[in-house]
Amino acid sequence: MALREILTVPHPVLKQVSTPVEGVDDDLRALMDDMLETMYAAPGIGLAAVQVGVPKRVIVMDLAREGEDPQPRHYVNPEILWRSEETAPYEEGCLSVPEIYDEVERPARVSLRYLNYQGELVEEEADGLFAVCIQHEMDHLEGVLFIDHLSRLKREQAIKKVRKRAA
């Protein structure tokens, strides 16, 4: 396993739409292992492959609370099958927009389908933090960052702050 560089705004790769993966093989599992190691080191709870410069439809996530054993999850070619009409606000942050947090309103529940680490097809429902996180990470696969859900002024301010810190 290896730590990978996490791209930050305004890196152009973050705006790319990720391509579907043919299937789950050892190379893809190695990428997911690297992504998890990178995410844990950051630290974060979710990471899309495009954030480490690989525009493929792959996400890793771990929503274990502090003190709990790690619960790594892998999502290959995830798709949302259903979204609730009910929405919920949640203060989001992003490893590609470091140290910036703001409230985003998203569907409170979703149903999704994806391939897991073994390449098995899985369908499940998500709510709470799981629903927020999977939608946030799936936005990355479409070239959308959480700040794209904010006003233009807030988005520009966030990018300016990230640039300033990186300088």
N, CA and C atoms as a LAMMPS dump frame, in Angstrom:
ITEM: TIMESTEP
0
ITEM: NUMBER OF ATOMS
501
ITEM: BOX BOUNDS ff ff ff
-5.0000000000000000e+02 5.0000000000000000e+02
-5.0000000000000000e+02 5.0000000000000000e+02
-5.0000000000000000e+02 5.0000000000000000e+02
ITEM: ATOMS id mol type element x y z
1 1 1 N 0.844 -1.192 0
2 1 2 C 0 0 0
3 1 3 C 0.876 1.236 0
4 2 1 N 0.286 2.313 -0.51
5 2 2 C 1.05 3.544 -0.607
6 2 3 C 0.142 4.749 -0.414
7 3 1 N 0.692 5.779 0.218
8 3 2 C -0.033 7.033 0.331
9 3 3 C 0.009 7.743 -1.016
10 4 1 N -1.118 8.289 -1.412
11 4 2 C -1.197 9.04 -2.659
12 4 3 C -1.494 10.494 -2.34
13 5 1 N -1.11 11.359 -3.25
14 5 2 C -1.381 12.779 -3.082
15 5 3 C -2.861 13.042 -3.311
16 6 1 N -3.47 13.802 -2.407
17 6 2 C -4.868 14.208 -2.577
18 6 3 C -4.872 15.556 -3.292
19 7 1 N -5.53 15.612 -4.435
20 7 2 C -5.625 16.843 -5.21
21 7 3 C -6.557 17.824 -4.502
22 8 1 N -6.23 19.105 -4.565
23 8 2 C -7.088 20.122 -3.958
24 8 3 C -7.527 21.131 -5.016
25 9 1 N -8.634 21.824 -4.696
26 9 2 C -9.141 22.841 -5.617
27 9 3 C -8.075 23.904 -5.798
28 10 1 N -7.943 24.437 -6.988
29 10 2 C -8.781 24.262 -8.179
30 10 3 C -8.207 23.262 -9.205
31 11 1 N -7.592 22.188 -8.785
32 11 2 C -6.977 21.234 -9.717
33 11 3 C -8.01 20.78 -10.758
34 12 1 N -7.673 20.871 -12.052
35 12 2 C -8.65 20.559 -13.102
36 12 3 C -9.133 19.1 -13.121
37 13 1 N -8.333 18.149 -12.648
38 13 2 C -8.758 16.744 -12.648
39 13 3 C -10.007 16.561 -11.778
40 14 1 N -10.143 17.376 -10.728
41 14 2 C -11.298 17.251 -9.835
42 14 3 C -12.618 17.556 -10.55
43 15 1 N -12.556 18.236 -11.683
44 15 2 C -13.771 18.572 -12.432
45 15 3 C -14.076 17.534 -13.515
46 16 1 N -13.226 16.524 -13.658
47 16 2 C -13.46 15.479 -14.667
48 16 3 C -14.56 14.531 -14.221
49 17 1 N -15.327 14.043 -15.207
50 17 2 C -16.301 12.995 -14.933
51 17 3 C -15.544 11.669 -14.983
52 18 1 N -15.691 10.867 -13.935
53 18 2 C -14.966 9.596 -13.841
54 18 3 C -15.598 8.537 -14.749
55 19 1 N -14.75 7.651 -15.253
56 19 2 C -15.216 6.604 -16.164
57 19 3 C -15.523 5.312 -15.397
58 20 1 N -16.496 4.535 -15.899
59 20 2 C -16.805 3.257 -15.252
60 20 3 C -15.614 2.306 -15.321
61 21 1 N -15.582 1.392 -14.361
62 21 2 C -14.536 0.379 -14.277
63 21 3 C -15.08 -0.905 -14.905
64 22 1 N -14.223 -1.613 -15.644
65 22 2 C -14.644 -2.849 -16.306
66 22 3 C -15.019 -3.933 -15.306
67 23 1 N -14.243 -4.051 -14.248
68 23 2 C -14.499 -5.07 -13.232
69 23 3 C -13.501 -4.915 -12.113
70 24 1 N -13.715 -5.665 -11.055
71 24 2 C -12.829 -5.59 -9.899
72 24 3 C -11.736 -6.642 -10.053
73 25 1 N -10.482 -6.174 -10.137
74 25 2 C -9.335 -7.087 -10.239
75 25 3 C -8.296 -6.674 -9.194
76 26 1 N -7.16 -7.351 -9.198
77 26 2 C -6.131 -7.066 -8.19
78 26 3 C -5.599 -5.642 -8.295
79 27 1 N -5.468 -5.11 -9.532
80 27 2 C -4.992 -3.735 -9.697
81 27 3 C -5.974 -2.742 -9.066
82 28 1 N -7.258 -2.981 -9.275
83 28 2 C -8.26 -2.083 -8.707
84 28 3 C -8.292 -2.212 -7.177
85 29 1 N -8.153 -3.427 -6.666
86 29 2 C -8.11 -3.615 -5.209
87 29 3 C -6.888 -2.895 -4.621
88 30 1 N -5.754 -2.925 -5.33
89 30 2 C -4.549 -2.212 -4.86
90 30 3 C -4.824 -0.703 -4.816
91 31 1 N -5.522 -0.18 -5.826
92 31 2 C -5.895 1.235 -5.827
93 31 3 C -6.779 1.536 -4.617
94 32 1 N -7.777 0.687 -4.363
95 32 2 C -8.681 0.916 -3.232
96 32 3 C -7.935 0.825 -1.899
97 33 1 N -6.979 -0.097 -1.796
98 33 2 C -6.162 -0.195 -0.582
99 33 3 C -5.354 1.087 -0.368
100 34 1 N -4.741 1.595 -1.453
101 34 2 C -3.986 2.857 -1.379
102 34 3 C -4.905 4.012 -0.976
103 35 1 N -6.101 4.033 -1.564
104 35 2 C -7.053 5.103 -1.261
105 35 3 C -7.442 5.084 0.216
106 36 1 N -7.683 3.896 0.765
107 36 2 C -8.031 3.81 2.188
108 36 3 C -6.883 4.296 3.063
109 37 1 N -5.678 3.855 2.759
110 37 2 C -4.523 4.281 3.541
111 37 3 C -4.377 5.81 3.484
112 38 1 N -4.565 6.381 2.299
113 38 2 C -4.477 7.827 2.103
114 38 3 C -5.567 8.543 2.885
115 39 1 N -6.796 8 2.822
116 39 2 C -7.93 8.602 3.522
117 39 3 C -7.715 8.587 5.035
118 40 1 N -7.272 7.439 5.566
119 40 2 C -7.026 7.341 7.009
120 40 3 C -5.932 8.324 7.449
121 41 1 N -4.901 8.475 6.634
122 41 2 C -3.78 9.346 6.988
123 41 3 C -4.169 10.821 6.948
124 42 1 N -5.185 11.171 6.171
125 42 2 C -5.518 12.58 5.919
126 42 3 C -5.895 13.394 7.174
127 43 1 N -6.766 13.006 8.076
128 43 2 C -7.719 11.9 8.074
129 43 3 C -9.061 12.332 7.486
130 44 1 N -9.785 11.34 6.931
131 44 2 C -11.107 11.592 6.366
132 44 3 C -11.983 10.369 6.51
133 45 1 N -13.238 10.49 6.033
134 45 2 C -14.175 9.37 6.123
135 45 3 C -14.588 8.848 4.75
136 46 1 N -14.203 9.554 3.685
137 46 2 C -14.541 9.107 2.341
138 46 3 C -13.551 9.68 1.345
139 47 1 N -13.337 8.948 0.249
140 47 2 C -12.401 9.401 -0.775
141 47 3 C -12.789 8.781 -2.105
142 48 1 N -12.866 9.603 -3.137
143 48 2 C -13.128 9.128 -4.494
144 48 3 C -11.797 9.054 -5.241
145 49 1 N -11.699 8.094 -6.154
146 49 2 C -10.441 7.88 -6.884
147 49 3 C -9.97 9.142 -7.605
148 50 1 N -10.899 9.929 -8.128
149 50 2 C -10.515 11.146 -8.848
150 50 3 C -9.752 12.107 -7.934
151 51 1 N -9.982 12.037 -6.627
152 51 2 C -9.286 12.917 -5.69
153 51 3 C -7.8 12.578 -5.568
154 52 1 N -7.421 11.36 -5.989
155 52 2 C -6.003 10.998 -6.014
156 52 3 C -5.522 10.909 -7.464
157 53 1 N -6.245 11.599 -8.359
158 53 2 C -5.806 11.716 -9.747
159 53 3 C -6.168 10.552 -10.651
160 54 1 N -7.08 9.677 -10.216
161 54 2 C -7.487 8.522 -11.011
162 54 3 C -8.993 8.666 -11.293
163 55 1 N -9.356 9.217 -12.446
164 55 2 C -10.779 9.465 -12.719
165 55 3 C -11.556 8.192 -13.097
166 56 1 N -11.668 7.306 -12.126
167 56 2 C -12.448 6.069 -12.27
168 56 3 C -13.56 6.096 -11.237
169 57 1 N -14.645 5.38 -11.49
170 57 2 C -15.817 5.383 -10.616
171 57 3 C -15.594 4.446 -9.421
172 58 1 N -14.737 4.899 -8.503
173 58 2 C -14.349 4.12 -7.327
174 58 3 C -14.35 5.044 -6.107
175 59 1 N -14.924 4.529 -5.005
176 59 2 C -15.008 5.28 -3.749
177 59 3 C -14.621 4.344 -2.607
178 60 1 N -13.94 4.881 -1.614
179 60 2 C -13.737 4.161 -0.35
180 60 3 C -14.311 5.032 0.77
181 61 1 N -14.712 4.377 1.854
182 61 2 C -15.344 5.094 2.946
183 61 3 C -15.18 4.287 4.232
184 62 1 N -15.132 4.997 5.34
185 62 2 C -15.149 4.34 6.645
186 62 3 C -15.825 5.291 7.627
187 63 1 N -17.01 4.912 8.084
188 63 2 C -17.789 5.77 8.964
189 63 3 C -17.681 5.359 10.434
190 64 1 N -16.692 4.511 10.756
191 64 2 C -16.499 4.092 12.153
192 64 3 C -16.205 5.317 13.015
193 65 1 N -16.797 5.33 14.175
194 65 2 C -16.563 6.429 15.109
195 65 3 C -15.229 6.217 15.82
196 66 1 N -14.736 7.299 16.415
197 66 2 C -13.474 7.22 17.151
198 66 3 C -13.59 6.149 18.229
199 67 1 N -12.58 5.292 18.328
200 67 2 C -12.583 4.222 19.31
201 67 3 C -13.152 2.91 18.786
202 68 1 N -13.874 2.965 17.657
203 68 2 C -14.408 1.742 17.047
204 68 3 C -13.364 1.149 16.11
205 69 1 N -13.475 -0.157 15.856
206 69 2 C -12.605 -0.788 14.87
207 69 3 C -12.915 -0.219 13.487
208 70 1 N -11.896 -0.117 12.612
209 70 2 C -12.145 0.366 11.254
210 70 3 C -13.216 -0.489 10.557
211 71 1 N -14.019 0.167 9.731
212 71 2 C -15.064 -0.494 8.954
213 71 3 C -14.964 -0.035 7.5
214 72 1 N -13.859 -0.398 6.829
215 72 2 C -13.658 0.075 5.459
216 72 3 C -14.728 -0.462 4.506
217 73 1 N -15.182 0.409 3.603
218 73 2 C -16.168 0.038 2.599
219 73 3 C -15.651 0.475 1.24
220 74 1 N -16.027 -0.289 0.219
221 74 2 C -15.543 -0.057 -1.147
222 74 3 C -16.736 -0.012 -2.091
223 75 1 N -16.732 0.972 -2.982
224 75 2 C -17.839 1.159 -3.93
225 75 3 C -17.263 1.314 -5.33
226 76 1 N -17.551 0.355 -6.184
227 76 2 C -17.084 0.398 -7.569
228 76 3 C -18.308 0.583 -8.457
229 77 1 N -18.243 1.556 -9.358
230 77 2 C -19.353 1.903 -10.252
231 77 3 C -20.668 2.123 -9.487
232 78 1 N -20.642 2.906 -8.409
233 78 2 C -21.875 3.1 -7.644
234 78 3 C -22.897 3.906 -8.434
235 79 1 N -24.161 3.586 -8.219
236 79 2 C -25.235 4.367 -8.827
237 79 3 C -26.372 4.491 -7.822
238 80 1 N -26.987 5.663 -7.815
239 80 2 C -28.13 5.889 -6.939
240 80 3 C -29.38 5.47 -7.702
241 81 1 N -30.161 4.581 -7.076
242 81 2 C -31.381 4.063 -7.695
243 81 3 C -32.6 4.894 -7.299
244 82 1 N -32.551 5.493 -6.115
245 82 2 C -33.697 6.236 -5.586
246 82 3 C -33.21 7.254 -4.574
247 83 1 N -33.862 8.414 -4.566
248 83 2 C -33.581 9.47 -3.586
249 83 3 C -34.882 9.841 -2.893
250 84 1 N -34.838 10.049 -1.592
251 84 2 C -36.043 10.482 -0.88
252 84 3 C -36.356 11.932 -1.239
253 85 1 N -37.633 12.273 -1.174
254 85 2 C -38.012 13.675 -1.379
255 85 3 C -37.608 14.498 -0.164
256 86 1 N -37.609 13.849 0.993
257 86 2 C -37.202 14.517 2.224
258 86 3 C -35.704 14.822 2.138
259 87 1 N -35.34 16.04 2.522
260 87 2 C -33.93 16.413 2.515
261 87 3 C -33.467 16.69 3.943
262 88 1 N -32.16 16.739 4.109
263 88 2 C -31.575 17.04 5.413
264 88 3 C -30.302 17.852 5.204
265 89 1 N -30.097 18.888 6.024
266 89 2 C -28.852 19.66 5.931
267 89 3 C -27.751 18.957 6.721
268 90 1 N -26.525 19.103 6.257
269 90 2 C -25.395 18.518 6.969
270 90 3 C -24.175 19.382 6.689
271 91 1 N -23.397 19.658 7.725
272 91 2 C -22.172 20.429 7.513
273 91 3 C -21.121 19.495 6.936
274 92 1 N -20.705 19.793 5.703
275 92 2 C -19.757 18.941 5.002
276 92 3 C -18.392 19.607 4.912
277 93 1 N -17.392 18.741 4.788
278 93 2 C -16.031 19.157 4.519
279 93 3 C -15.493 18.202 3.468
280 94 1 N -14.299 18.451 2.979
281 94 2 C -13.758 17.622 1.9
282 94 3 C -12.233 17.672 1.926
283 95 1 N -11.616 16.518 1.721
284 95 2 C -10.156 16.468 1.697
285 95 3 C -9.572 17.267 0.53
286 96 1 N -10.365 17.487 -0.52
287 96 2 C -9.908 18.281 -1.667
288 96 3 C -10.189 19.769 -1.484
289 97 1 N -10.881 20.123 -0.406
290 97 2 C -11.142 21.519 -0.05
291 97 3 C -10.818 21.636 1.444
292 98 1 N -9.525 21.48 1.792
293 98 2 C -9.143 21.357 3.205
294 98 3 C -9.544 22.547 4.066
295 99 1 N -10.018 22.199 5.267
296 99 2 C -10.338 23.17 6.31
297 99 3 C -11.507 24.092 5.971
298 100 1 N -12.315 23.72 4.991
299 100 2 C -13.509 24.487 4.637
300 100 3 C -14.72 23.606 4.941
301 101 1 N -15.684 24.171 5.651
302 101 2 C -16.898 23.435 6.014
303 101 3 C -18.099 24.323 5.76
304 102 1 N -19.163 23.729 5.244
305 102 2 C -20.397 24.483 5.069
306 102 3 C -21.56 23.508 4.954
307 103 1 N -22.747 24.045 5.177
308 103 2 C -23.948 23.217 5.171
309 103 3 C -24.433 22.973 3.742
310 104 1 N -24.735 21.703 3.458
311 104 2 C -25.287 21.293 2.163
312 104 3 C -26.565 20.511 2.437
313 105 1 N -27.588 20.784 1.655
314 105 2 C -28.874 20.082 1.775
315 105 3 C -28.891 18.974 0.725
316 106 1 N -29.142 17.741 1.172
317 106 2 C -29.185 16.59 0.269
318 106 3 C -30.385 15.715 0.629
319 107 1 N -30.778 14.81 -0.277
320 107 2 C -31.813 13.842 0.097
321 107 3 C -31.407 13.102 1.377
322 108 1 N -32.381 12.895 2.275
323 108 2 C -32.103 12.28 3.57
324 108 3 C -31.799 10.79 3.438
325 109 1 N -32.37 10.143 2.423
326 109 2 C -32.166 8.702 2.21
327 109 3 C -31.964 8.433 0.726
328 110 1 N -31.153 7.442 0.429
329 110 2 C -30.946 7.002 -0.953
330 110 3 C -30.849 5.48 -0.986
331 111 1 N -31.117 4.949 -2.148
332 111 2 C -30.904 3.526 -2.41
333 111 3 C -29.816 3.462 -3.467
334 112 1 N -28.846 2.556 -3.287
335 112 2 C -27.752 2.501 -4.243
336 112 3 C -27.376 1.072 -4.604
337 113 1 N -26.673 0.974 -5.731
338 113 2 C -26.16 -0.308 -6.226
339 113 3 C -24.703 -0.08 -6.619
340 114 1 N -23.851 -1.074 -6.315
341 114 2 C -22.425 -0.962 -6.611
342 114 3 C -21.793 -2.345 -6.564
343 115 1 N -20.543 -2.416 -6.998
344 115 2 C -19.74 -3.624 -6.821
345 115 3 C -18.871 -3.408 -5.587
346 116 1 N -18.707 -4.451 -4.771
347 116 2 C -17.875 -4.347 -3.582
348 116 3 C -16.431 -4.773 -3.893
349 117 1 N -15.616 -4.882 -2.856
350 117 2 C -14.189 -5.219 -2.985
351 117 3 C -13.971 -6.552 -3.702
352 118 1 N -14.915 -7.472 -3.529
353 118 2 C -14.803 -8.791 -4.182
354 118 3 C -15.421 -8.802 -5.578
355 119 1 N -16.025 -7.674 -5.988
356 119 2 C -16.662 -7.614 -7.303
357 119 3 C -18.099 -8.097 -7.293
358 120 1 N -18.676 -8.273 -6.09
359 120 2 C -20.064 -8.718 -5.975
360 120 3 C -21.004 -7.519 -6.076
361 121 1 N -22.147 -7.72 -6.736
362 121 2 C -23.151 -6.666 -6.866
363 121 3 C -23.915 -6.542 -5.551
364 122 1 N -24.014 -5.309 -5.035
365 122 2 C -24.683 -5.042 -3.766
366 122 3 C -25.717 -3.938 -3.982
367 123 1 N -26.895 -4.103 -3.371
368 123 2 C -27.891 -3.035 -3.317
369 123 3 C -28.203 -2.787 -1.859
370 124 1 N -28.253 -1.518 -1.464
371 124 2 C -28.58 -1.184 -0.078
372 124 3 C -29.134 0.218 0.016
373 125 1 N -29.741 0.502 1.168
374 125 2 C -30.269 1.827 1.437
375 125 3 C -29.335 2.542 2.405
376 126 1 N -29.273 3.848 2.271
377 126 2 C -28.415 4.656 3.131
378 126 3 C -29.219 5.811 3.709
379 127 1 N -28.954 6.122 4.983
380 127 2 C -29.539 7.308 5.59
381 127 3 C -28.506 7.919 6.531
382 128 1 N -28.828 9.06 7.103
383 128 2 C -27.911 9.724 8.029
384 128 3 C -26.576 10.057 7.376
385 129 1 N -25.507 9.906 8.154
386 129 2 C -24.171 10.231 7.671
387 129 3 C -23.796 9.388 6.442
388 130 1 N -24.217 8.132 6.41
389 130 2 C -23.935 7.262 5.267
390 130 3 C -24.52 7.872 3.99
391 131 1 N -25.774 8.337 4.043
392 131 2 C -26.41 8.938 2.861
393 131 3 C -25.675 10.203 2.43
394 132 1 N -25.297 11.027 3.405
395 132 2 C -24.573 12.264 3.096
396 132 3 C -23.245 11.932 2.418
397 133 1 N -22.496 11.032 3.028
398 133 2 C -21.155 10.72 2.553
399 133 3 C -21.183 10.071 1.164
400 134 1 N -22.081 9.115 0.93
401 134 2 C -22.092 8.45 -0.38
402 134 3 C -22.496 9.442 -1.471
403 135 1 N -23.437 10.341 -1.172
404 135 2 C -23.819 11.343 -2.178
405 135 3 C -22.674 12.326 -2.437
406 136 1 N -21.984 12.73 -1.377
407 136 2 C -20.835 13.638 -1.498
408 136 3 C -19.763 12.995 -2.391
409 137 1 N -19.433 11.728 -2.09
410 137 2 C -18.381 11.051 -2.856
411 137 3 C -18.835 10.779 -4.296
412 138 1 N -20.102 10.448 -4.482
413 138 2 C -20.595 10.206 -5.846
414 138 3 C -20.609 11.493 -6.661
415 139 1 N -20.808 12.642 -6.001
416 139 2 C -20.669 13.919 -6.706
417 139 3 C -19.275 14.03 -7.32
418 140 1 N -18.248 13.607 -6.58
419 140 2 C -16.88 13.659 -7.109
420 140 3 C -16.775 12.912 -8.433
421 141 1 N -17.492 11.801 -8.563
422 141 2 C -17.429 11.006 -9.787
423 141 3 C -17.997 11.76 -10.979
424 142 1 N -18.805 12.796 -10.703
425 142 2 C -19.385 13.632 -11.757
426 142 3 C -18.641 14.957 -11.901
427 143 1 N -17.513 15.101 -11.194
428 143 2 C -16.751 16.348 -11.273
429 143 3 C -17.35 17.469 -10.439
430 144 1 N -18.143 17.113 -9.433
431 144 2 C -18.815 18.094 -8.582
432 144 3 C -18.229 18.033 -7.174
433 145 1 N -17.889 19.204 -6.639
434 145 2 C -17.392 19.312 -5.264
435 145 3 C -18.508 19.85 -4.379
436 146 1 N -18.413 19.613 -3.073
437 146 2 C -19.483 20.086 -2.192
438 146 3 C -19.627 21.601 -2.268
439 147 1 N -18.544 22.322 -2.542
440 147 2 C -18.64 23.782 -2.637
441 147 3 C -19.431 24.215 -3.872
442 148 1 N -19.618 23.317 -4.835
443 148 2 C -20.438 23.633 -6.005
444 148 3 C -21.914 23.74 -5.634
445 149 1 N -22.287 23.244 -4.445
446 149 2 C -23.668 23.354 -3.953
447 149 3 C -23.885 24.676 -3.208
448 150 1 N -22.818 25.446 -3.012
449 150 2 C -22.898 26.709 -2.287
450 150 3 C -23.086 27.865 -3.263
451 151 1 N -23.311 29.053 -2.726
452 151 2 C -23.413 30.243 -3.57
453 151 3 C -22.063 30.49 -4.255
454 152 1 N -22.106 31.227 -5.356
455 152 2 C -20.869 31.524 -6.081
456 152 3 C -19.867 32.244 -5.182
457 153 1 N -20.35 33.159 -4.376
458 153 2 C -19.464 33.919 -3.482
459 153 3 C -18.782 32.988 -2.478
460 154 1 N -19.549 32.116 -1.821
461 154 2 C -18.966 31.185 -0.855
462 154 3 C -17.973 30.244 -1.533
463 155 1 N -18.305 29.787 -2.729
464 155 2 C -17.423 28.88 -3.469
465 155 3 C -16.099 29.58 -3.792
466 156 1 N -16.174 30.805 -4.305
467 156 2 C -14.959 31.561 -4.65
468 156 3 C -14.114 31.844 -3.409
469 157 1 N -14.768 32.158 -2.291
470 157 2 C -14.038 32.406 -1.048
471 157 3 C -13.318 31.129 -0.584
472 158 1 N -13.985 29.995 -0.695
473 158 2 C -13.384 28.721 -0.275
474 158 3 C -12.141 28.419 -1.115
475 159 1 N -12.244 28.573 -2.425
476 159 2 C -11.108 28.3 -3.304
477 159 3 C -9.952 29.256 -2.994
478 160 1 N -10.28 30.51 -2.754
479 160 2 C -9.254 31.509 -2.424
480 160 3 C -8.525 31.123 -1.135
481 161 1 N -9.271 30.668 -0.11
482 161 2 C -8.652 30.259 1.158
483 161 3 C -7.735 29.056 0.962
484 162 1 N -8.188 28.067 0.179
485 162 2 C -7.367 26.881 -0.058
486 162 3 C -6.086 27.25 -0.796
487 163 1 N -6.203 28.111 -1.808
488 163 2 C -5.017 28.573 -2.561
489 163 3 C -4.04 29.29 -1.638
490 164 1 N -4.575 30.152 -0.785
491 164 2 C -3.742 30.957 0.11
492 164 3 C -2.959 30.044 1.068
493 165 1 N -3.645 29.01 1.606
494 165 2 C -2.98 28.088 2.529
495 165 3 C -1.901 27.257 1.828
496 166 1 N -2.139 26.965 0.551
497 166 2 C -1.191 26.125 -0.201
498 166 3 C 0.043 26.909 -0.633
499 167 1 N -0.083 28.231 -0.676
500 167 2 C 1.013 29.078 -1.175
501 167 3 C 2.181 29.123 -0.198
